[in-house]
């Protein structure tokens, strides 16, 4: 099955990036902030993507935010690619990240996955990727 179409995939995403690529495990990052996200998951994801988009534009980094499922409404971004899992179920985004990681690493070996999920972190490292914790990434934003 082909990967989903990415929201925010505009010409600006094709520019040369200063740094590597960050792949963000969205729900893991959202869940690391006890700000009431559980009352409005979709809204929390949209806020995260807006924050990451603003940061990525200024930092000149390529960022792919991976969601558990396709959002209900299109997400407007300038500097962030938004992808979602093609399968349903627990840890769907984790599976999507692991499945696509070899391709992403082939395109840019300076790739970091943002997650605090131990299992995902171990799988990413075993495939040759680097890992950054959700808290550290949030401090950048």
C-alpha positions, 0 to 999 in steps of 0.5 A: 500500500502506498504511503498516505498523501502528506498535508503541507507538502508544498514546494517550500518543503523541497528546499535544502535543509540546514539540519537533518530530518526529525520524525515526530511521534505525535501522540507520544509528544502530545501525551508528554504534556499534562495540559488536558490534551485528553479532552480534545485529542484532535485539537492537541494534535493541531496545536502541536503541528502549529508549534512544530511548523513555526519552529521548523520554518525558523530552524530550517529543519525538515520535520515529519509529524506522524499521526495515529490516523488521518485527521478529520480536516486538512492541516495547513502547514508551511514547513512540516509534513504530516503523515499518518499510519496506514494501519489501525490499532495500538501504536499504529504511528510507531509501526508506520515510523518503523516501516518507513524508517529505512526509506527515510534513512536512505534519503537522509542518514542524519535522521532523528525520531522524536519519542519517549516510547522505549520500544519505539526508541529501541527499534529506531536505534536497531535500524540505525536512527537516532532518538530524541526524547519528547521533553527535549524536543518540546523545550526546542519549541 
